[in-house]
Each structure stands twice: as C-alpha cells, then as structure tokens.
Amino acid sequence: MRAKVLLPWGSGARCPCGSDRAYRTCCRGLDGAPRAKAFDLEPKAPKTGYAHPKCYLGHTNDCATKISREHVLSQSILRQFDAVAIRNVAGLEGADGIKDIVLPTQAATSNILCSRHNSSLSSLDDFAGKFFSSLHKAIPPIRQSNATAARAWAYADGPKLEAWAIKILAGTHASGNITVRGQPIETAIDKEKAKAALYQGEFEPGAGLYIHASNVPNEMDGVQWYLHRTGPLLCGIHICMQGFSFSVVLDAANLEPGALPPNATYRPSLHQLYGVGGDAWIVLGWRHKAEMRLYSRGQIFTPPTGSESMWPYKPLKGPPELDIRTKFNDQLTPRAERSIAPVSMTRVTPPDPPH
C-alpha cells in the first residue's frame, strides 16, 4: 500500500475543474478528492424528427437542418497552435501516409455534425481545451534538468475525458478520412454505444479509459491519435496529449485481444508523468470514491527538436514549446514503421508521491 497522496487544492481554493467556484462547493468529495459529476448532453426536447445526412448523430432523428464547420480535433485545442501537421487524410494533396502536410488551423474542419448536436456537445470541447492547456503548462518543465525538481498538477474529469475521446473517434470515422499509406479504407462504428458515451458518458463493462505507462516517442507535443479496430469495426482510440498517453475503449465486446498494452491501467485516480526535471501529477475525477493510493506512472522523453514526426522530410526547429504540431493519424499499420525513436535520454527514477 502506497502512502496517502496529499492533493494541492484546499477546500477554499478555486476548483480545479475551472468553474471559478470554491472547491468545497463544486467538485470536492467527502474524502477531499475531486468527484466527477453526471452529465447529459442530449439536445433539449422536443426532438426535431430530422436526420441530417452529414451528421454522425443523424440516426437519432434529432438534427438541425444546418451543418456546422465542426473540427475533428476540438477547436479549443487547435487555436492553441499556429499550424497543424496532418497525415493519412484521404483526398488531401500530398497525403501519402508517410509525409505530413502542414496547414493553418482554420483549414482543419469537417462537415460532420449538425449545428444542434455541435452545440450540445460543445462542453466536451471546452473541457478538452482547458485540460490540454493545463498539460501544456505542467509538462514542459519536467523535460529539462533543474536545480530544484519541478512538480505540477493537472485535473481531468474522467467521464468527460472518455466522452471527448469518443467524439474524436466518431468524428474521425464520420470524416471518411481514414487511410492506410494514403489509401482510404472503409470503417464502421457502433452508433448506439457512441451515442451513450457522448450523451451521458456511459460505457459497457470493460470499456472506458485505460492509461498507458509508455507514450508515443516521436510525438511528445500536440495531439496524436491511433484507432483500435477489429476488421472494419472501430472499437476504441489511443490518444497522446503532450506525452499523456491513454486509450478509450468504446466496444469492449469486439476489441481485438492484445490491442491494449499489458501495462495499461483502467480508470486510475492518479497518473504520474516524470522526467529529468521533476514530475507532473494528473488527478482524474470519477463518479465513485477516489482510490488515491493506487496510481499509474509514465516517463516523459524529450526529442531534441521537439516533435520528430516529419523526419526525414522537414524536421521541426527549436524546443517543444516553440514548435507544436498536431497530427491526425491511425493505427492500421505497425507503429514501428512510422515511429522515430528519440535520442537516448538520461534514465531517471520516478519521484516519491507527495505526502
């Protein structure tokens, strides 16, 4: 049994969820740890009775007649970048499945949600933008050796993180832009399971968030994702945000054996990322009592030029905080074929938990 972890938020402090309310009146549970709240993002009644042919929730027969300029990756994250590097997008000139194409963030849109559903799910995008921003502040200091080890904290509403990941999965599927070596392929998704995950954050037994102990070595900045599939059926998604690496399983019943790494931890309450300069703790709130004594760990690596995803075509210049790119990707070919191993880093021992 590990020592009890002391969280940094006092009862009178601002709630880490970003609500501007005091922690004690917002997300603080009776045990002092944050607790996620139930949500329902289904559009308000009455139903419209209309199914927009381009909306990936059109099967609910509750669409608006107007399609939105929805971003597959949340605009709240995209606007934190100057440009995005996109790979494996069908129909994009030069997208050969290997080389990244750099575009302005305004171009990274797809007509995949009607305005009614886009509005109802907007809180997931707001959450994702705030969480990504907190990671961006927490992670860079632990990549560099300092005289005093840095320690930072970030908070994530676990069910909303799961629902947001399924939004990325459903949007990627709906965009029709999933390719292998530049060639489009056909995919399928269980629409009812996706609807339950998006509207209420509900998953079947064994599905939900799994945190990986290891991250994607060639993409430590921005957001990169791969799709878990069994044949054409999309069963989940693996996302790496700023080195925080996790999978969200949508369809556990059909997930291919071995799709998740053996070190993946199911819905932990705490995840520690550590590097040469210290550590960052990600606290995950769930609707049940927090298990703060049990947590997962992962090590941060630092390629010398930030992201190396475009090597050998156009390596990024400068440190991670200056060169930030985002990739749209898939996991339909062996990952080793498109990963560039980082330079050898000093091995470090993870710090003890704060107590």
VENPEJO-V184278 format. One record per residue. N is the residue number from 1. RES is the residue in one letter. SS is DSSP state (a for helix, b for strand, c for the rest). PSI is psi in degrees with one decimal (none if undefined). NEAR is the number of other ideal C-beta (glycine too) atoms within 8 Angstrom. Layout:
N,RES,SS,PSI,NEAR + N,RES,SS,PSI,NEAR
//
This chain:
1,M,c,126.5,2 + 2,R,c,161.6,8 + 3,A,c,150.8,7 + 4,K,c,136.1,7 + 5,V,c,130.3,13 + 6,L,c,120.5,6 + 7,L,c,155.5,10 + 8,P,c,-2.0,4 + 9,W,c,114.7,10 + 10,G,c,162.3,5 + 11,S,c,-27.5,9 + 12,G,c,-2.9,6 + 13,A,c,163.5,8 + 14,R,b,136.7,7 + 15,C,c,135.3,16 + 16,P,c,-12.0,11 + 17,C,c,-11.8,10 + 18,G,c,17.0,6 + 19,S,c,-10.9,7 + 20,D,c,5.8,5 + 21,R,c,162.3,8 + 22,A,b,143.5,10 + 23,Y,a,-41.8,16 + 24,R,a,-24.6,7 + 25,T,a,5.7,7 + 26,C,c,-90.6,10 + 27,C,c,1.6,13 + 28,R,b,126.3,13 + 29,G,c,173.5,10 + 30,L,c,-24.6,3 + 31,D,c,1.7,6 + 32,G,c,-10.4,7 + 33,A,c,151.7,13 + 34,P,b,145.5,16 + 35,R,b,131.7,11 + 36,A,c,147.7,12 + 37,K,c,149.0,7 + 38,A,c,148.2,7 + 39,F,c,158.3,10 + 40,D,c,107.9,6 + 41,L,c,15.6,11 + 42,E,c,136.6,8 + 43,P,c,145.7,8 + 44,K,c,146.2,4 + 45,A,c,157.4,3 + 46,P,c,158.1,3 + 47,K,c,150.3,8 + 48,T,c,-24.9,9 + 49,G,c,10.0,5 + 50,Y,c,137.0,9 + 51,A,c,106.6,9 + 52,H,c,128.4,11 + 53,P,c,-20.3,5 + 54,K,c,-6.6,8 + 55,C,c,128.6,13 + 56,Y,c,-4.5,11 + 57,L,c,20.7,12 + 58,G,a,-26.6,12 + 59,H,a,-11.8,7 + 60,T,a,-8.7,9 + 61,N,c,46.0,10 + 62,D,c,42.3,12 + 63,C,c,161.0,15 + 64,A,c,163.8,10 + 65,T,c,-12.8,6 + 66,K,c,133.3,6 + 67,I,b,147.8,9 + 68,S,c,162.1,9 + 69,R,c,63.1,5 + 70,E,c,140.8,11 + 71,H,c,134.7,10 + 72,V,c,-48.0,11 + 73,L,c,135.7,11 + 74,S,c,134.8,12 + 75,Q,a,-29.6,9 + 76,S,a,-24.1,12 + 77,I,a,-44.4,13 + 78,L,a,-37.0,13 + 79,R,c,-4.0,8 + 80,Q,c,2.4,10 + 81,F,c,156.4,12 + 82,D,c,-30.0,5 + 83,A,b,164.6,9 + 84,V,b,145.9,16 + 85,A,b,118.0,13 + 86,I,b,132.8,14 + 87,R,c,151.8,14 + 88,N,c,45.6,13 + 89,V,c,115.8,11 + 90,A,c,136.5,11 + 91,G,c,-4.7,6 + 92,L,c,123.3,9 + 93,E,c,127.1,4 + 94,G,c,-3.9,6 + 95,A,c,96.5,15 + 96,D,c,8.3,7 + 97,G,c,-4.7,10 + 98,I,c,-49.9,7 + 99,K,c,137.9,9 + 100,D,c,143.6,12 + 101,I,b,129.2,12 + 102,V,b,127.9,8 + 103,L,b,156.2,9 + 104,P,b,152.8,7 + 105,T,a,-28.6,12 + 106,Q,a,-20.2,5 + 107,A,a,-9.5,6 + 108,A,c,59.2,13 + 109,T,c,157.0,8 + 110,S,c,143.7,10 + 111,N,c,81.9,8 + 112,I,c,-3.7,11 + 113,L,c,140.1,14 + 114,C,b,164.8,16 + 115,S,a,-30.5,10 + 116,R,a,-47.1,11 + 117,H,a,-34.3,14 + 118,N,a,-41.3,11 + 119,S,a,-40.8,8 + 120,S,a,-29.4,10 + 121,L,c,5.9,12 + 122,S,a,-27.6,8 + 123,S,a,-27.8,9 + 124,L,a,-39.0,14 + 125,D,a,-39.8,13 + 126,D,a,-44.9,9 + 127,F,a,-46.1,12 + 128,A,a,-39.8,13 + 129,G,a,-42.4,14 + 130,K,a,-41.1,10 + 131,F,a,-43.1,13 + 132,F,a,-41.4,14 + 133,S,a,-40.6,9 + 134,S,a,-36.0,10 + 135,L,a,-39.5,15 + 136,H,a,-31.1,10 + 137,K,a,-33.3,9 + 138,A,a,-36.7,12 + 139,I,a,-47.3,15 + 140,P,a,-39.2,10 + 141,P,a,-26.7,11 + 142,I,a,2.3,17 + 143,R,a,-17.6,11 + 144,Q,c,137.5,9 + 145,S,c,133.2,5 + 146,N,c,161.1,9 + 147,A,c,-38.5,2 + 148,T,c,126.6,4 + 149,A,c,132.6,8 + 150,A,b,144.9,10 + 151,R,b,130.2,10 + 152,A,b,161.7,13 + 153,W,b,145.1,12 + 154,A,b,150.8,13 + 155,Y,b,140.5,13 + 156,A,b,133.2,11 + 157,D,b,109.3,12 + 158,G,a,-52.1,12 + 159,P,a,-35.9,11 + 160,K,a,-34.1,14 + 161,L,a,-41.2,16 + 162,E,a,-47.1,14 + 163,A,a,-39.9,14 + 164,W,a,-40.5,13 + 165,A,a,-39.0,13 + 166,I,a,-30.9,14 + 167,K,a,-39.8,13 + 168,I,a,-42.5,13 + 169,L,a,-49.9,16 + 170,A,a,-39.0,12 + 171,G,a,-39.3,14 + 172,T,a,-42.3,15 + 173,H,a,-46.1,12 + 174,A,a,-28.7,10 + 175,S,a,-20.5,10 + 176,G,c,19.4,6 + 177,N,c,24.2,13 + 178,I,c,124.3,14 + 179,T,b,159.3,14 + 180,V,b,117.3,10 + 181,R,c,41.5,8 + 182,G,c,-5.4,10 + 183,Q,b,126.5,8 + 184,P,b,147.3,9 + 185,I,c,160.5,9 + 186,E,c,138.0,5 + 187,T,c,164.2,11 + 188,A,b,159.2,8 + 189,I,c,145.6,11 + 190,D,c,105.0,9 + 191,K,a,-35.5,8 + 192,E,a,-38.5,6 + 193,K,a,-38.9,12 + 194,A,a,-40.7,14 + 195,K,a,-45.7,11 + 196,A,a,-39.0,10 + 197,A,a,-40.8,14 + 198,L,a,-42.6,13 + 199,Y,a,-47.5,10 + 200,Q,a,0.5,10 + 201,G,c,35.7,11 + 202,E,c,133.6,6 + 203,F,c,153.9,13 + 204,E,c,162.3,8 + 205,P,c,133.8,5 + 206,G,c,-11.8,7 + 207,A,c,171.8,12 + 208,G,b,-156.1,10 + 209,L,b,131.6,13 + 210,Y,b,123.0,13 + 211,I,b,134.9,12 + 212,H,c,144.8,13 + 213,A,c,-24.8,10 + 214,S,c,148.8,8 + 215,N,c,-179.4,13 + 216,V,c,113.7,10 + 217,P,c,-25.4,11 + 218,N,c,7.5,14 + 219,E,c,85.5,11 + 220,M,c,-0.3,16 + 221,D,c,152.9,10 + 222,G,c,-147.7,13 + 223,V,b,131.1,11 + 224,Q,b,140.4,12 + 225,W,b,152.5,12 + 226,Y,b,153.1,10 + 227,L,b,134.1,15 + 228,H,b,127.6,16 + 229,R,b,157.0,12 + 230,T,b,105.2,9 + 231,G,c,-133.0,4 + 232,P,c,-10.8,8 + 233,L,b,123.0,12 + 234,L,b,119.9,15 + 235,C,b,-11.0,14 + 236,G,b,-175.4,15 + 237,I,b,140.5,16 + 238,H,b,124.4,13 + 239,I,b,138.5,13 + 240,C,b,114.9,13 + 241,M,b,112.5,10 + 242,Q,c,26.9,11 + 243,G,c,-7.6,13 + 244,F,b,109.7,13 + 245,S,b,124.1,12 + 246,F,b,157.8,12 + 247,S,b,147.8,14 + 248,V,b,118.9,16 + 249,V,b,126.2,15 + 250,L,c,-42.9,17 + 251,D,c,83.4,14 + 252,A,a,-31.4,12 + 253,A,a,-29.6,6 + 254,N,a,5.3,8 + 255,L,c,131.8,13 + 256,E,c,133.7,9 + 257,P,c,138.2,4 + 258,G,c,2.6,4 + 259,A,c,-32.7,10 + 260,L,c,145.7,10 + 261,P,c,151.0,7 + 262,P,c,-16.6,4 + 263,N,c,9.1,7 + 264,A,c,137.6,11 + 265,T,b,129.1,11 + 266,Y,b,117.1,7 + 267,R,c,54.9,10 + 268,P,c,163.8,12 + 269,S,c,-12.5,13 + 270,L,b,136.9,13 + 271,H,b,130.5,14 + 272,Q,b,123.8,14 + 273,L,b,126.7,16 + 274,Y,b,151.6,14 + 275,G,b,-162.5,13 + 276,V,c,-19.7,10 + 277,G,c,8.2,11 + 278,G,b,-148.4,13 + 279,D,b,159.5,14 + 280,A,b,135.5,15 + 281,W,b,125.2,14 + 282,I,b,114.4,14 + 283,V,b,127.1,14 + 284,L,b,122.3,15 + 285,G,b,135.4,15 + 286,W,b,173.3,11 + 287,R,c,-13.9,7 + 288,H,c,174.8,4 + 289,K,c,136.8,6 + 290,A,c,143.0,12 + 291,E,c,76.4,7 + 292,M,c,-15.3,11 + 293,R,c,-13.0,9 + 294,L,c,124.2,8 + 295,Y,c,169.4,14 + 296,S,b,162.9,10 + 297,R,b,150.5,10 + 298,G,b,148.0,16 + 299,Q,b,140.5,11 + 300,I,c,131.3,13 + 301,F,c,154.7,11 + 302,T,c,97.3,12 + 303,P,c,142.8,13 + 304,P,c,-21.5,4 + 305,T,c,28.7,11 + 306,G,c,-137.0,13 + 307,S,c,135.6,17 + 308,E,c,21.9,12 + 309,S,c,-22.8,13 + 310,M,c,4.5,12 + 311,W,c,139.5,8 + 312,P,c,21.1,3 + 313,Y,c,-51.4,7 + 314,K,c,79.8,5 + 315,P,c,143.7,9 + 316,L,c,152.9,11 + 317,K,c,139.6,6 + 318,G,c,173.3,7 + 319,P,c,167.7,7 + 320,P,c,-36.8,12 + 321,E,c,-13.0,5 + 322,L,c,-33.5,8 + 323,D,c,103.4,12 + 324,I,c,121.5,13 + 325,R,c,156.6,16 + 326,T,c,137.8,14 + 327,K,c,143.1,14 + 328,F,c,123.3,14 + 329,N,c,-176.9,10 + 330,D,c,170.8,10 + 331,Q,c,49.7,10 + 332,L,c,-0.4,8 + 333,T,c,160.1,8 + 334,P,c,130.9,4 + 335,R,a,-31.0,9 + 336,A,a,-25.9,5 + 337,E,a,-19.6,6 + 338,R,a,18.6,8 + 339,S,c,133.6,9 + 340,I,c,116.7,9 + 341,A,c,139.1,5 + 342,P,c,164.8,12 + 343,V,c,156.9,5 + 344,S,c,128.2,3 + 345,M,c,155.1,8 + 346,T,c,129.3,5 + 347,R,c,135.0,4 + 348,V,c,153.9,8 + 349,T,c,131.0,4 + 350,P,c,136.0,8 + 351,P,c,158.5,9 + 352,D,c,153.6,5 + 353,P,c,148.1,9 + 354,P,c,126.8,7 + 355,H,c,none,7
//
